[in-house]
Amino acid sequence: MNRSVHKILTCTKLPRFRRTSCFSTLLLDTHNEHDIGGAEEEEESLSSNSFPATTSLVEKNENVIIPKEHVGVPGEGTYRRMNLFTAINSALDVALNTDDSAIILGEDVAFGGVFRCTMGLAERYGSHRVFSTPLTEQGIAGFAIGYAAQGGTAVAEIQFADYIFPALDQIVNEAAKMRYRSGNQWNCGGLTIRAPCGAVGHGGHYHSQSPESYFTNTPGLVVVTPRSPTRAKGLLLASIRCPDPVIFFEPKVLYRSAVDDDVPVGDYEIEIGKADIVRSGDDVTLVGWGAQVRVLEKAAELAANNLDGISCEVIDLQTLLPWDVDTVANSVCKTGKLIVSHEAPLTSGMLSD
């Protein structure tokens, strides 16, 4: 693979820092850093989506920004049909537009990334705010942690969650523990790490893992995963603005398959740490997160139609750390039965919690 490496020294004034911040980055000219079967085919089909591929979805027009108190109110604000990856793009656009210190970094993010989540952002906000990095997950995490520790907002992308493990030391021993070990004198709360996770049917063992339990065992982190475009945008914006470092897992099987007709175009957040009752029921509680919520919804429908009208309550945790104990406990007290379903390994997974 042809890799031409350019060293670029970038100086930019960041208002939140109240000083001039200079940093050097290595930009890697490469189309796809991981050689996986079907990657090029997947990229081509993603780029052919009906949504604009070369421009971000939030316009620089104040009259399309939805005040947070108006979100979800019929007739208020502007809505648009989006799938999951365009909703992620929209959230990143809002974050960059509303926070001058916000940056996005990761492998291939400057040209849009393998899953097209950052399409058009480098063109709009400049290469000093949206830039590609070398193939070094530890370096991506370390750079983002340092930037956030200086008061900036860093959104780092790990191209596949399966490759987050080289960054484990940076995330677990630096990002998660910085506030505690400094006695709350400093922190890297401006850090969000995005990572596509889960199986898609052709990714193999290096592109199909669900590693959330490695991080839910780490005090100091917040772990979030969405089930739909509307949830993805609101949760990602809340994660980026969260005062603690967040690991944001995106089920990649949903990037194109999950579509919402009424995703708010503007700025809104969905509360972190709060589960969502997707379907009310009285007989059994079904708990999941991410793509598995769709499986549980289908199971609940089958139970209602084919099993003597069994009424299932479906709960999407949304936030895995800290998870919403009260919502789950209240539901189980009502139904008396609990089923938890997830893609990750059974042993020591979130199911055991």
HELIX and SHEET records of a PDB file:
HELIX    1   1 ALA A   39  SER A   47  1                                   9    
HELIX    2   2 GLU A   62  VAL A   64  5                                   3    
HELIX    3   3 LYS A   68  HIS A   70  5                                   3    
HELIX    4   4 LEU A   84  THR A   98  1                                  15    
HELIX    5   5 VAL A  109  PHE A  111  5                                   3    
HELIX    6   6 LEU A  121  TYR A  125  1                                   5    
HELIX    7   7 GLU A  137  ALA A  149  1                                  13    
HELIX    8   8 ALA A  161  TYR A  163  5                                   3    
HELIX    9   9 PHE A  165  ALA A  167  5                                   3    
HELIX   10  10 LEU A  168  ASP A  169  1                                   2    
HELIX   11  11 GLN A  170  ALA A  175  3                                   6    
HELIX   12  12 MET A  178  ARG A  181  1                                   4    
HELIX   13  13 GLU A  212  THR A  216  1                                   5    
HELIX   14  14 PRO A  229  ILE A  240  1                                  12    
HELIX   15  15 LEU A  254  SER A  257  1                                   4    
HELIX   16  16 GLN A  292  ASN A  306  1                                  15    
HELIX   17  17 VAL A  325  THR A  335  1                                  11    
HELIX   18  18 MET A  350  SER A  352  5                                   3    
SHEET    1   A 2 SER A   4  LEU A  14  0                                        
SHEET    2   A 2 ARG A  19  ASP A  29 -1                                        
SHEET    1   B 2 TYR A  79  ASN A  83  0                                        
SHEET    2   B 2 VAL A 259  PRO A 264 -1                                        
SHEET    1   C 7 VAL A 130  SER A 132  0                                        
SHEET    2   C 7 ALA A 102  GLY A 106  1                                        
SHEET    3   C 7 THR A 153  GLU A 157  1                                        
SHEET    4   C 7 LEU A 191  CYS A 197  1                                        
SHEET    5   C 7 VAL A 246  PRO A 251  1                                        
SHEET    6   C 7 VAL A 222  VAL A 224  1                                        
SHEET    7   C 7 THR A 319  LEU A 321 -1                                        
SHEET    1   D 4 ASP A 276  ARG A 279  0                                        
SHEET    2   D 4 CYS A 312  ASP A 316 -1                                        
SHEET    3   D 4 VAL A 284  GLY A 288  1                                        
SHEET    4   D 4 LEU A 338  VAL A 340  1                                        
END                                                                             
